[in-house]
Amino acid sequence: MADRPFRWLRRPAASPRGLSYGADYNPEQWPPHIWRQDVEAMRRAGVTIVSLAIFSWARLQPAADRWTFEWLDEVMDLLHEGGIAVDLATATASPPPWLTAAYPEILPVDHEGRTLWPGGRQHWRPTSPVFREHALRLVRAMAERYGDHPALAAWHISNELGCHNAYDYSDDAAAAFRTWLRARYGTVEELNRAWATSFWSQQYGDWSEILPPRLAASFPNPTQQLDFRRFSSDALKEHLRAERDLLAELTPGIPVTTNFMVMGETRNMNYADWAGEVDFVSNDHYLLTGTQARDELSFSANLTGNLAGGRPWFLMEHSTSAVNWQPVNLAKPPGGLARDSLTHVAHGADAVCFFQWRQSAGGAEKYHSAMIPHAGTDSEVFRDVTDLGATLRALAPVAGTRRRPAQAAIVFDWDSWWAAELDSHPTSLLRYRQEALDWYSALTAAGIRVDVIPAGGQDDTSFDRYALLVAPILHVVPQDLADRLTRYATSGGHLVTTYFSGIVNEHDQVWLGGYPGALRDLLGIRIEEFAPLLDGERVELDLGVAGTLWTDRVEVTEEDVEIVARYTSGPQAGRAAVTRRRTGAGSAAYVSTRLGPDGLAPVLGRLLESAGVTGELPASLAGSVELTIRSGPDADYWFLINRTDDDVAVDGVEGEPILAPSLAKDLNLGPRQVCVLRRPAPENG
């Protein structure tokens, strides 16, 4: 994986350091007389940057041999005159009608062989040489025209790569898949071994026989499916590289990014593998519904901050209020806009932007909220937007600081996410990310600050900074990862893993000898057969909590294994439900059922105690206040985020408030509010 040096937004020399603030700006949707009104309103709101030209290809190149840059020239100049920087998109996200009419072979094909036609967006194949040629022609034209423009702060490659076209099963994809497989396996014989093609008479004799996992009469080969997911992520990454490399050649002084989508069940792109390809990480996140919605936002921001290596990152999109794509789209409650934004800042975002600046009057996203809603600037949303701009200016000292590592971490692994949810498994009800989020919610409710870190792309000692390492459903465990985890635990770290972990190697082939496979010896347990639960079925534990989804018939194989909890009902009644084994200076624990955020509390209490991990806030704030810390050379900045809809008295926390909305002398943190305290940096850094 490439590891590009970190570069942040280009700023004029006289520009003061601070957090950037803005939105996607789509002036092509509006007549020119609105543009000046927009710039004036942006200045009122405190906007400092906009993402421009994201879906402008048809406007910029209305025909193959015709370019119309004049309108964008005017907008770029207006923004610069207004002191607003531009994150300029390459505009390649959505090909214009003339291109797909002339070259229908660029359109994606689904696994049933159906063409995905124009009329939406992202209707292009990541592996199409024809699309690549035309996209790079546009990138070159953009770079040559605007590379020296004083408003240009960064290049924004495409938009949400893979959001709608991650999986293409066309002939272009088939050819590229074979090339990718050749590079991975070298020979057809090695591929046959890795894919276990002796099963169901699937053995290949030549590369030309291999196809993507298109619609089959039964379940497609699971390793073929896993490799196709890996390939598809890499194909999108290769398109990112192609645009990036051309921009680096033509405009070497301008940093390059693209917007990830670390949120919810968006799983098709391995962002741990992509993070080293950009000069700074950017992310789009939208608040979901449900009881863990706020924790999911924090979890995603946390993971994004760690994908960025603790360095500042760019929140490219989130919403001021309601979105338009959920079954029911609720407006945010008072304080929600600021709280969501500041949670991202707390986890390292140095730029806070929304989709979009002005709410569209027509089109598919006309009911998606914006900084200027349909009601105009005389609206509660715009007043909240303006207040947030002032808040971000007050937080200027935080800009450039890094996330301070926590004592505990959750390991997040895209291969395990992909593989654990394939078909033909013990249960179709398992949700990898949900289990990770449950542990995050439980740790946060216990008052423990925790990092969410990628399993891949880390140096060999990256786990060692954490006293407690939780690896939920770490299903895919190659030998080198098993060795890393063993060294971590025997060297003094405290590992926790769960059901369906350690089961397969990197080829999705089972580690034989009993489960949990690659981690069996470390944990000191052996499981002969899985015991998933039916939907709605529960089993009781002697800790007074219930498990769902899964149980394991755990056999303790080592004398030094402690049984932390037993089942008291169900098919495993009397057997171990949670175990912990001392391993050298550390320990390795196993949780054999899904306990959910609340059910994990008593288990966590014991595991945290054995790991020596304690909260940094007073115990009275545990569960109601989330703490994140950003560190600079001279000070730490403690973000205290009210997780509740009630007032919380913030007692026993010292520091100078630099952001304290509604914080009176009694330090009362109102519903959904955030305060920031400046504290001296620890002597040890």
C-alpha positions as CSV (number, residue, x, y, z in Angstrom):
1,M,0.0,0.0,0.0
2,A,1.3,3.5,-0.8
3,D,1.8,5.8,2.1
4,R,1.7,9.3,0.8
5,P,3.0,12.1,3.1
6,F,0.3,14.0,4.9
7,R,-0.6,17.3,3.2
8,W,-3.5,19.5,4.3
9,L,-5.5,22.2,2.4
10,R,-3.5,24.8,0.6
11,R,-4.0,28.2,2.3
12,P,-2.9,31.7,1.4
13,A,0.2,32.6,3.5
14,A,-1.7,35.3,5.4
15,S,-4.6,32.9,6.2
16,P,-4.9,32.3,10.0
17,R,-4.8,28.7,11.2
18,G,-8.3,27.4,12.0
19,L,-11.0,24.8,11.3
20,S,-12.4,24.9,7.8
21,Y,-16.2,25.2,7.3
22,G,-18.5,24.8,4.3
23,A,-20.4,22.6,2.0
24,D,-20.8,21.1,-1.4
25,Y,-21.7,24.0,-3.7
26,N,-23.7,23.4,-6.9
27,P,-24.1,26.8,-8.6
28,E,-25.0,25.1,-11.9
29,Q,-28.5,24.5,-10.3
30,W,-29.1,28.3,-9.9
31,P,-29.1,31.4,-12.2
32,P,-26.0,33.6,-12.0
33,H,-27.7,36.4,-10.0
34,I,-28.0,33.9,-7.1
35,W,-24.2,33.3,-7.0
36,R,-23.3,36.6,-5.5
37,Q,-26.1,36.2,-2.9
38,D,-24.6,32.8,-2.1
39,V,-21.1,34.3,-1.5
40,E,-22.5,37.0,0.7
41,A,-24.5,34.5,2.8
42,M,-21.5,32.2,3.0
43,R,-19.5,35.0,4.6
44,R,-22.3,35.7,7.1
45,A,-22.3,32.0,8.0
46,G,-18.5,31.8,8.4
47,V,-18.0,29.5,5.4
48,T,-14.3,29.2,4.4
49,I,-14.3,26.4,1.9
50,V,-16.7,24.8,-0.6
51,S,-16.5,21.6,-2.7
52,L,-17.3,22.6,-6.3
53,A,-18.1,21.0,-9.6
54,I,-18.8,17.5,-8.2
55,F,-21.6,16.8,-10.7
56,S,-20.7,19.2,-13.4
57,W,-19.4,17.1,-16.2
58,A,-22.4,17.6,-18.5
59,R,-22.2,21.4,-17.9
60,L,-18.5,21.6,-18.4
61,Q,-18.4,19.3,-21.5
62,P,-21.8,19.3,-23.1
63,A,-20.5,17.4,-26.1
64,A,-17.4,15.4,-26.9
65,D,-15.7,18.3,-28.7
66,R,-17.1,21.3,-26.8
67,W,-16.1,22.8,-23.4
68,T,-17.9,25.5,-21.5
69,F,-15.7,26.6,-18.6
70,E,-16.8,30.2,-18.5
71,W,-19.5,29.7,-15.8
72,L,-17.0,27.9,-13.5
73,D,-14.4,30.6,-14.1
74,E,-16.9,33.1,-12.8
75,V,-17.8,31.1,-9.8
76,M,-14.2,30.4,-8.9
77,D,-13.4,34.1,-9.1
78,L,-16.4,35.1,-7.0
79,L,-15.5,32.6,-4.3
80,H,-11.9,33.9,-4.3
81,E,-13.0,37.5,-4.0
82,G,-15.2,36.4,-1.1
83,G,-12.3,34.8,0.7
84,I,-13.7,31.3,0.2
85,A,-11.4,28.5,-0.8
86,V,-12.3,25.7,-3.2
87,D,-12.0,21.9,-2.9
88,L,-12.4,21.4,-6.7
89,A,-13.8,18.1,-7.9
90,T,-12.6,16.4,-11.0
91,A,-16.3,16.1,-12.0
92,T,-15.9,12.5,-13.1
93,A,-18.5,11.0,-10.7
94,S,-21.4,11.0,-13.2
95,P,-20.8,10.7,-16.9
96,P,-23.0,13.0,-19.2
97,P,-25.7,11.6,-21.5
98,W,-23.6,12.1,-24.7
99,L,-20.9,9.8,-23.3
100,T,-23.1,6.9,-22.4
101,A,-25.1,7.3,-25.7
102,A,-21.8,7.1,-27.7
103,Y,-20.2,4.4,-25.6
104,P,-22.8,2.3,-23.9
105,E,-20.0,-0.2,-23.1
106,I,-19.0,2.0,-20.1
107,L,-22.3,1.1,-18.3
108,P,-22.1,-1.3,-15.3
109,V,-23.6,-4.8,-15.4
110,D,-25.1,-6.4,-12.3
111,H,-24.6,-10.1,-11.3
112,E,-27.8,-11.1,-13.2
113,G,-26.4,-9.6,-16.4
114,R,-28.6,-6.5,-16.4
115,T,-27.2,-3.2,-17.6
116,L,-27.5,-0.3,-15.2
117,W,-28.7,2.5,-17.3
118,P,-28.2,6.3,-17.0
119,G,-30.8,8.4,-15.1
120,G,-29.2,8.3,-11.7
121,R,-25.4,8.7,-11.1
122,Q,-22.2,6.7,-11.1
123,H,-23.3,4.8,-14.1
124,W,-19.8,3.7,-15.1
125,R,-17.6,0.7,-14.9
126,P,-14.5,1.1,-12.7
127,T,-12.5,-1.2,-15.2
128,S,-13.8,0.4,-18.4
129,P,-10.8,1.6,-20.5
130,V,-13.2,3.8,-22.5
131,F,-14.5,5.5,-19.4
132,R,-11.0,5.9,-18.0
133,E,-9.8,7.6,-21.2
134,H,-12.7,10.2,-21.1
135,A,-12.5,10.7,-17.4
136,L,-8.7,11.5,-17.5
137,R,-9.3,13.8,-20.5
138,L,-11.7,15.8,-18.2
139,V,-9.2,15.7,-15.3
140,R,-6.5,17.1,-17.5
141,A,-8.7,19.9,-18.8
142,M,-9.6,20.8,-15.2
143,A,-6.1,20.7,-14.0
144,E,-4.7,22.8,-16.8
145,R,-7.4,25.4,-16.4
146,Y,-7.6,25.8,-12.6
147,G,-4.3,24.4,-11.3
148,D,-2.9,27.9,-10.7
149,H,-6.2,29.5,-9.5
150,P,-5.7,31.2,-6.2
151,A,-8.9,29.8,-4.8
152,L,-7.8,26.2,-5.3
153,A,-7.2,24.5,-1.9
154,A,-7.4,20.8,-2.9
155,W,-8.5,18.4,-5.6
156,H,-11.5,16.2,-4.9
157,I,-11.4,13.0,-7.0
158,S,-14.8,11.9,-8.3
159,N,-17.3,11.6,-5.5
160,E,-18.1,8.7,-3.1
161,L,-16.3,6.2,-5.2
162,G,-18.2,2.9,-5.2
163,C,-21.4,4.2,-3.7
164,H,-23.5,2.8,-6.5
165,N,-21.0,1.0,-8.8
166,A,-18.8,-1.0,-6.5
167,Y,-19.6,-4.3,-8.1
168,D,-19.6,-4.6,-11.8
169,Y,-19.9,-8.1,-13.5
170,S,-19.3,-7.0,-17.1
171,D,-16.8,-8.4,-19.5
172,D,-14.4,-5.5,-18.7
173,A,-14.6,-6.5,-15.1
174,A,-14.1,-10.2,-15.9
175,A,-10.9,-9.4,-17.8
176,A,-9.6,-7.1,-15.1
177,F,-10.5,-9.7,-12.4
178,R,-8.4,-12.3,-14.2
179,T,-5.4,-9.9,-14.3
180,W,-5.9,-9.2,-10.6
181,L,-6.0,-12.9,-9.8
182,R,-2.8,-13.6,-11.8
183,A,-1.0,-11.0,-9.8
184,R,-2.4,-12.4,-6.5
185,Y,-1.8,-16.2,-7.2
186,G,0.7,-16.4,-10.0
187,T,-0.6,-19.7,-11.3
188,V,-3.9,-21.3,-11.9
189,E,-2.8,-24.2,-9.7
190,E,-2.3,-21.9,-6.8
191,L,-5.7,-20.3,-7.4
192,N,-7.3,-23.7,-7.4
193,R,-5.7,-24.5,-4.1
194,A,-6.7,-21.2,-2.5
195,W,-10.3,-21.4,-3.8
196,A,-10.7,-25.1,-2.9
197,T,-12.0,-25.8,-6.4
198,S,-11.9,-29.5,-5.9
199,F,-15.3,-29.0,-4.3
200,W,-18.2,-29.2,-6.8
201,S,-15.9,-29.8,-9.8
202,Q,-14.8,-26.2,-10.1
203,Q,-11.2,-26.8,-10.9
204,Y,-9.9,-24.3,-13.6
205,G,-7.4,-25.3,-16.3
206,D,-6.9,-21.8,-17.8
207,W,-7.3,-18.2,-16.6
208,S,-9.8,-17.5,-19.4
209,E,-12.3,-19.9,-17.7
210,I,-12.6,-17.7,-14.6
211,L,-15.5,-15.3,-14.3
212,P,-16.8,-12.9,-11.6
213,P,-19.3,-14.5,-9.3
214,R,-22.3,-13.9,-11.5
215,L,-25.8,-15.3,-10.8
216,A,-25.3,-19.1,-10.4
217,A,-27.5,-22.1,-9.9
218,S,-26.5,-22.3,-6.3
219,F,-24.1,-20.7,-3.9
220,P,-21.0,-19.3,-5.7
221,N,-17.5,-20.3,-4.5
222,P,-17.0,-18.4,-1.2
223,T,-13.3,-17.5,-1.8
224,Q,-14.2,-16.4,-5.3
225,Q,-16.8,-14.1,-3.7
226,L,-14.3,-12.8,-1.2
227,D,-11.6,-12.2,-3.8
228,F,-14.2,-10.4,-6.0
229,R,-14.9,-8.0,-3.1
230,R,-11.2,-7.4,-2.7
231,F,-10.7,-7.0,-6.5
232,S,-13.7,-4.6,-6.7
233,S,-12.3,-2.4,-3.9
234,D,-8.9,-2.4,-5.7
235,A,-10.5,-1.6,-9.1
236,L,-12.0,1.6,-7.6
237,K,-8.7,2.3,-5.9
238,E,-6.9,2.0,-9.2
239,H,-9.3,4.6,-10.7
240,L,-8.5,6.9,-7.7
241,R,-4.8,6.4,-8.4
242,A,-5.2,7.2,-12.1
243,E,-6.8,10.5,-11.5
244,R,-4.5,11.3,-8.6
245,D,-1.3,10.6,-10.5
246,L,-2.4,12.8,-13.4
247,L,-3.2,15.6,-11.0
248,A,0.1,15.2,-9.2
249,E,1.9,15.5,-12.6
250,L,0.0,18.6,-13.6
251,T,-0.5,20.4,-10.3
252,P,2.1,19.0,-7.9
253,G,1.5,21.7,-5.3
254,I,-2.1,20.9,-4.7
255,P,-3.1,18.1,-2.2
256,V,-5.5,15.4,-3.4
257,T,-8.4,13.7,-1.5
258,T,-11.5,11.7,-2.2
259,N,-14.5,11.3,0.1
260,F,-14.8,8.0,1.9
261,M,-18.1,6.7,3.3
262,V,-17.3,5.3,6.7
263,M,-20.8,5.0,8.0
264,G,-23.4,2.3,8.7
265,E,-23.4,-0.7,6.4
266,T,-21.3,0.9,3.7
267,R,-18.8,-2.0,3.4
268,N,-17.7,-2.4,-0.3
269,M,-14.5,-0.3,-0.1
270,N,-11.6,-1.3,2.1
271,Y,-10.8,2.2,3.4
272,A,-7.9,0.9,5.5
273,D,-6.3,0.0,2.2
274,W,-7.2,3.3,0.6
275,A,-6.1,5.7,3.3
276,G,-2.5,5.8,2.2
277,E,-3.5,6.8,-1.4
278,V,-4.6,10.3,-0.5
279,D,-2.8,13.4,0.9
280,F,-5.5,13.7,3.6
281,V,-8.5,11.5,4.5
282,S,-12.0,12.8,3.9
283,N,-15.3,11.2,4.9
284,D,-19.0,11.5,4.4
285,H,-21.3,10.6,7.3
286,Y,-25.0,10.8,7.8
287,L,-26.7,10.2,11.1
288,L,-28.7,6.9,11.1
289,T,-31.8,6.0,13.1
290,G,-32.0,3.8,16.1
291,T,-31.0,3.7,19.8
292,Q,-27.3,3.6,18.9
293,A,-27.4,6.4,16.3
294,R,-25.2,8.8,18.2
295,D,-22.7,6.1,19.1
296,E,-22.6,5.0,15.5
297,L,-21.7,8.6,14.5
298,S,-18.9,8.6,17.1
299,F,-17.7,5.1,16.1
300,S,-17.5,6.2,12.4
301,A,-15.7,9.4,13.2
302,N,-13.3,7.5,15.5
303,L,-12.5,4.9,12.8
304,T,-12.0,7.7,10.3
305,G,-9.6,9.5,12.6
306,N,-7.6,6.3,13.0
307,L,-7.6,5.6,9.2
308,A,-6.0,9.1,9.1
309,G,-3.4,7.9,11.5
310,G,-4.5,10.4,14.1
311,R,-3.8,13.4,11.8
312,P,-6.5,15.9,10.9
313,W,-9.1,14.8,8.4
314,F,-11.9,16.5,6.3
315,L,-15.6,15.9,7.1
316,M,-16.7,16.4,3.5
317,E,-20.4,15.7,3.9
318,H,-23.0,15.4,6.6
319,S,-26.5,16.9,7.0
320,T,-27.8,20.0,8.7
321,S,-31.1,18.3,9.4
322,A,-33.1,15.6,7.6
323,V,-31.8,13.4,4.7
324,N,-34.0,12.1,1.9
325,W,-33.1,8.5,1.6
326,Q,-34.2,6.8,4.8
327,P,-37.7,5.3,5.1
328,V,-38.7,8.2,7.4
329,N,-36.6,11.3,7.3
330,L,-36.6,13.1,10.6
331,A,-35.4,16.7,11.2
332,K,-32.6,17.0,13.7
333,P,-33.7,18.2,17.2
334,P,-32.4,21.5,18.6
335,G,-28.6,21.2,19.2
336,G,-28.3,18.2,16.9
337,L,-26.6,20.0,14.1
338,A,-23.8,21.4,16.4
339,R,-23.5,18.2,18.4
340,D,-23.0,16.0,15.3
341,S,-20.5,18.4,13.8
342,L,-18.5,18.8,17.0
343,T,-18.3,15.0,17.5
344,H,-16.5,14.7,14.2
345,V,-14.2,17.6,15.3
346,A,-13.6,15.8,18.6
347,H,-12.3,12.8,16.6
348,G,-9.9,14.8,14.5
349,A,-11.9,16.6,11.8
350,D,-10.3,19.9,10.9
351,A,-12.9,20.7,8.2
352,V,-16.7,20.5,8.7
353,C,-18.8,20.5,5.6
354,F,-22.4,19.7,4.7
355,F,-24.3,18.4,1.7
356,Q,-25.1,21.0,0.5
357,W,-25.0,24.8,0.6
358,R,-28.4,25.6,-0.9
359,Q,-31.2,23.1,-0.9
360,S,-32.1,22.0,-4.4
361,A,-35.5,23.0,-5.9
362,G,-35.6,20.0,-8.2
363,G,-33.9,16.6,-8.7
364,A,-33.6,13.5,-6.6
365,E,-32.2,15.2,-3.5
366,K,-34.6,18.2,-3.3
367,Y,-35.8,17.1,0.1
368,H,-32.3,16.7,1.6
369,S,-31.5,19.4,4.0
370,A,-28.9,22.1,3.3
371,M,-27.2,25.1,5.0
372,I,-29.7,27.3,3.2
373,P,-33.0,25.4,3.3
374,H,-36.0,26.0,1.1
375,A,-37.2,28.5,3.7
376,G,-34.1,30.7,3.0
377,T,-31.7,32.5,5.3
378,D,-34.6,33.6,7.6
379,S,-34.8,30.1,9.1
380,E,-33.8,28.2,12.2
381,V,-31.4,26.0,10.2
382,F,-29.5,28.9,8.8
383,R,-29.2,30.5,12.2
384,D,-27.9,27.3,13.6
385,V,-25.5,27.1,10.7
386,T,-24.2,30.6,11.4
387,D,-23.9,29.8,15.1
388,L,-21.8,26.8,14.2
389,G,-19.5,28.9,12.1
390,A,-18.8,31.1,15.1
391,T,-18.2,28.0,17.3
392,L,-15.7,26.7,14.8
393,R,-13.9,30.0,14.8
394,A,-13.6,29.8,18.6
395,L,-12.1,26.4,18.2
396,A,-9.2,27.6,16.0
397,P,-6.6,26.5,18.6
398,V,-7.7,22.9,18.1
399,A,-6.8,23.0,14.4
400,G,-3.7,20.9,13.6
401,T,-3.8,18.9,16.8
402,R,-3.9,15.1,16.8
403,R,-6.1,12.5,18.4
404,R,-4.6,11.2,21.7
405,P,-4.6,7.4,21.7
406,A,-6.8,5.7,24.2
407,Q,-6.0,2.8,26.6
408,A,-8.5,0.5,24.8
409,A,-9.1,-0.2,21.1
410,I,-11.5,-2.1,18.9
411,V,-10.0,-3.8,15.9
412,F,-11.9,-3.4,12.7
413,D,-11.2,-5.6,9.7
414,W,-12.8,-5.4,6.2
415,D,-11.9,-8.9,5.2
416,S,-13.7,-10.3,8.3
417,W,-16.7,-8.0,7.5
418,W,-16.9,-9.3,4.0
419,A,-16.2,-13.0,4.8
420,A,-18.3,-13.4,8.0
421,E,-21.5,-12.3,6.2
422,L,-21.2,-14.5,3.1
423,D,-23.9,-17.1,2.3
424,S,-23.9,-20.7,3.5
425,H,-22.8,-19.9,7.0
426,P,-24.1,-21.0,10.4
427,T,-26.5,-18.0,10.5
428,S,-27.5,-15.3,8.1
429,L,-28.4,-13.0,11.1
430,L,-24.8,-12.1,12.0
431,R,-23.8,-8.5,11.5
432,Y,-20.1,-7.8,11.9
433,R,-20.3,-4.1,12.3
434,Q,-23.1,-4.2,14.7
435,E,-21.1,-6.4,17.1
436,A,-18.2,-3.9,16.9
437,L,-20.6,-1.1,17.5
438,D,-22.1,-2.9,20.6
439,W,-18.6,-3.1,22.1
440,Y,-18.1,0.6,21.4
441,S,-21.3,1.6,23.0
442,A,-20.6,-0.6,26.0
443,L,-17.1,0.9,26.5
444,T,-18.4,4.4,26.0
445,A,-21.2,3.8,28.5
446,A,-18.6,2.5,31.0
447,G,-16.8,5.9,30.7
448,I,-13.9,4.3,28.8
449,R,-12.3,6.2,25.9
450,V,-11.6,3.8,23.1
451,D,-10.1,3.9,19.6
452,V,-11.4,2.0,16.6
453,I,-8.4,0.9,14.6
454,P,-8.0,-1.0,11.3
455,A,-6.5,-4.5,11.6
456,G,-4.6,-4.1,8.3
457,G,-2.1,-1.5,7.3
458,Q,-0.6,-1.3,10.7
459,D,3.0,-1.8,11.7
460,D,3.8,-4.9,13.8
461,T,3.7,-3.1,17.1
462,S,0.6,-0.9,16.6
463,F,-1.4,-3.0,19.0
464,D,1.1,-2.6,21.8
465,R,0.0,0.9,22.7
466,Y,-3.3,-0.4,24.0
467,A,-3.8,-2.1,27.3
468,L,-7.1,-3.7,26.1
469,L,-7.7,-4.8,22.5
470,V,-11.2,-6.0,21.5
471,A,-11.4,-7.9,18.2
472,P,-15.1,-8.8,17.7
473,I,-15.9,-11.4,15.1
474,L,-12.3,-11.4,13.8
475,H,-13.3,-14.1,11.4
476,V,-10.4,-14.0,8.9
477,V,-7.1,-14.5,10.7
478,P,-4.0,-15.2,8.5
479,Q,-1.1,-16.7,10.3
480,D,0.8,-13.4,10.6
481,L,-2.2,-11.7,12.3
482,A,-2.5,-14.7,14.7
483,D,1.2,-14.3,15.5
484,R,0.7,-10.6,16.2
485,L,-2.2,-11.1,18.5
486,T,-0.3,-13.9,20.4
487,R,2.7,-11.6,20.8
488,Y,0.4,-8.8,22.0
489,A,-1.2,-11.0,24.7
490,T,1.9,-12.7,25.9
491,S,3.8,-9.4,26.1
492,G,1.3,-7.9,28.5
493,G,-1.7,-6.9,26.4
494,H,-5.2,-8.0,27.2
495,L,-7.0,-9.4,24.1
496,V,-10.8,-10.0,23.9
497,T,-12.4,-11.7,21.0
498,T,-15.8,-13.2,20.3
499,Y,-17.8,-15.9,18.6
500,F,-17.0,-16.8,14.9
501,S,-13.4,-15.4,15.3
502,G,-10.2,-17.1,14.1
503,I,-12.2,-19.4,11.9
504,V,-10.6,-19.1,8.5
505,N,-7.4,-18.0,6.9
506,E,-6.9,-15.3,4.2
507,H,-8.3,-17.7,1.6
508,D,-11.5,-18.3,3.6
509,Q,-10.4,-21.9,4.3
510,V,-11.1,-23.2,7.8
511,W,-8.3,-23.6,10.3
512,L,-8.7,-27.3,11.1
513,G,-8.6,-28.9,14.6
514,G,-11.5,-27.2,16.2
515,Y,-12.7,-23.6,16.6
516,P,-11.7,-20.8,17.1
517,G,-9.0,-22.0,14.8
518,A,-6.1,-19.7,14.6
519,L,-6.8,-18.4,18.1
520,R,-7.6,-21.7,19.7
521,D,-4.2,-22.3,21.4
522,L,-4.0,-18.7,22.6
523,L,-7.4,-18.8,24.2
524,G,-7.0,-22.2,25.7
525,I,-10.4,-23.4,24.5
526,R,-11.8,-25.7,21.8
527,I,-15.2,-25.7,20.1
528,E,-16.3,-28.7,18.0
529,E,-19.5,-27.3,16.5
530,F,-21.2,-24.0,16.2
531,A,-24.5,-23.4,18.0
532,P,-26.3,-20.4,16.5
533,L,-29.6,-19.3,17.9
534,L,-32.9,-18.7,16.1
535,D,-34.1,-15.2,15.6
536,G,-35.6,-14.1,18.9
537,E,-34.1,-16.9,20.9
538,R,-32.3,-16.0,24.2
539,V,-30.0,-17.8,26.6
540,E,-29.3,-16.7,30.1
541,L,-25.9,-16.2,31.7
542,D,-25.1,-16.3,35.4
543,L,-24.1,-12.6,35.3
544,G,-27.8,-11.8,35.0
545,V,-27.7,-11.0,31.3
546,A,-29.0,-12.7,28.2
547,G,-27.2,-13.7,25.0
548,T,-28.7,-13.8,21.5
549,L,-27.7,-14.8,17.9
550,W,-25.0,-17.3,18.9
551,T,-23.7,-19.7,21.5
552,D,-20.7,-22.0,21.5
553,R,-20.2,-25.4,23.1
554,V,-16.9,-24.3,24.7
555,E,-14.4,-27.0,26.0
556,V,-11.7,-25.6,28.3
557,T,-8.4,-27.2,27.3
558,E,-5.9,-25.4,29.5
559,E,-5.8,-25.3,33.3
560,D,-5.1,-21.6,33.5
561,V,-8.4,-20.6,31.8
562,E,-10.8,-18.8,34.1
563,I,-14.5,-19.1,33.4
564,V,-15.8,-15.6,33.8
565,A,-19.5,-16.5,33.0
566,R,-21.5,-19.6,32.4
567,Y,-24.8,-20.3,30.6
568,T,-27.7,-21.0,32.9
569,S,-30.2,-21.9,30.2
570,G,-30.3,-23.2,26.6
571,P,-28.4,-26.0,25.1
572,Q,-25.1,-24.9,26.7
573,A,-26.5,-24.6,30.2
574,G,-23.6,-25.1,32.7
575,R,-20.9,-24.6,30.1
576,A,-18.6,-21.6,29.8
577,A,-20.0,-18.5,28.1
578,V,-17.1,-16.1,28.7
579,T,-13.5,-17.3,29.4
580,R,-10.2,-15.6,30.2
581,R,-6.8,-17.1,30.1
582,R,-3.6,-15.5,31.5
583,T,-0.9,-15.7,28.8
584,G,2.5,-14.6,29.9
585,A,2.2,-11.0,31.1
586,G,-1.3,-10.5,29.5
587,S,-4.5,-12.4,28.9
588,A,-6.8,-13.6,26.1
589,A,-10.6,-13.6,26.7
590,Y,-13.4,-15.1,24.6
591,V,-17.1,-14.1,24.5
592,S,-19.2,-16.8,22.9
593,T,-22.6,-15.0,22.4
594,R,-23.9,-11.7,21.4
595,L,-24.7,-9.7,24.6
596,G,-25.5,-6.3,23.2
597,P,-24.4,-3.0,24.6
598,D,-26.2,-3.4,28.0
599,G,-25.4,-7.1,28.4
600,L,-21.7,-6.5,27.9
601,A,-21.5,-4.2,31.0
602,P,-20.8,-6.8,33.6
603,V,-18.4,-8.7,31.4
604,L,-16.5,-5.5,30.6
605,G,-16.3,-4.6,34.3
606,R,-14.2,-7.8,34.9
607,L,-12.1,-7.4,31.7
608,L,-11.3,-3.8,32.3
609,E,-10.3,-4.5,35.8
610,S,-7.9,-7.2,34.8
611,A,-6.4,-5.0,32.1
612,G,-6.0,-2.0,34.5
613,V,-8.1,0.2,32.2
614,T,-10.0,3.0,34.0
615,G,-12.0,6.0,32.8
616,E,-10.5,9.5,32.7
617,L,-13.7,11.2,33.7
618,P,-15.4,11.0,37.2
619,A,-17.5,7.9,37.5
620,S,-20.6,10.0,37.9
621,L,-20.3,11.0,34.2
622,A,-19.9,7.5,32.8
623,G,-22.6,6.8,30.3
624,S,-23.8,10.3,30.0
625,V,-20.7,12.1,28.7
626,E,-18.3,10.9,26.0
627,L,-14.7,12.1,26.3
628,T,-12.4,12.5,23.3
629,I,-9.0,14.2,23.5
630,R,-7.0,16.1,20.9
631,S,-3.4,16.9,21.7
632,G,-1.1,19.7,20.6
633,P,2.4,20.7,21.6
634,D,1.3,22.9,24.4
635,A,-2.1,21.7,25.5
636,D,-4.7,18.9,25.4
637,Y,-8.3,19.7,24.3
638,W,-10.9,17.6,26.1
639,F,-14.2,17.3,24.3
640,L,-17.1,16.5,26.6
641,I,-20.1,15.4,24.6
642,N,-23.5,14.9,26.2
643,R,-24.8,11.6,25.0
644,T,-28.2,12.3,26.5
645,D,-31.2,14.5,26.0
646,D,-31.0,15.7,29.6
647,D,-28.9,18.2,31.5
648,V,-25.6,16.7,32.9
649,A,-23.7,18.3,35.8
650,V,-20.0,18.3,34.8
651,D,-18.3,18.1,38.2
652,G,-14.7,17.2,39.0
653,V,-13.3,18.0,35.5
654,E,-10.6,20.7,35.4
655,G,-9.7,22.8,32.5
656,E,-10.2,26.2,30.8
657,P,-13.4,26.2,28.8
658,I,-12.8,27.4,25.2
659,L,-16.1,26.2,24.0
660,A,-18.9,25.9,26.5
661,P,-22.4,26.6,25.1
662,S,-24.8,27.2,27.9
663,L,-22.2,26.2,30.5
664,A,-22.8,28.3,33.5
665,K,-20.5,28.5,36.5
666,D,-22.1,25.3,37.8
667,L,-20.8,23.5,34.6
668,N,-24.2,22.2,33.5
669,L,-24.0,20.6,30.1
670,G,-27.3,20.8,28.3
671,P,-29.0,18.2,26.1
672,R,-26.9,17.3,23.1
673,Q,-24.3,19.9,23.9
674,V,-20.5,19.8,23.7
675,C,-17.9,21.7,25.7
676,V,-14.2,21.9,25.1
677,L,-11.7,22.3,27.9
678,R,-8.0,23.3,27.4
679,R,-5.7,21.4,29.7
680,P,-1.9,21.3,30.1
681,A,-0.3,18.7,27.9
682,P,1.0,15.7,29.9
683,E,4.7,15.8,30.6
684,N,5.3,12.5,28.8
685,G,3.5,13.8,25.7
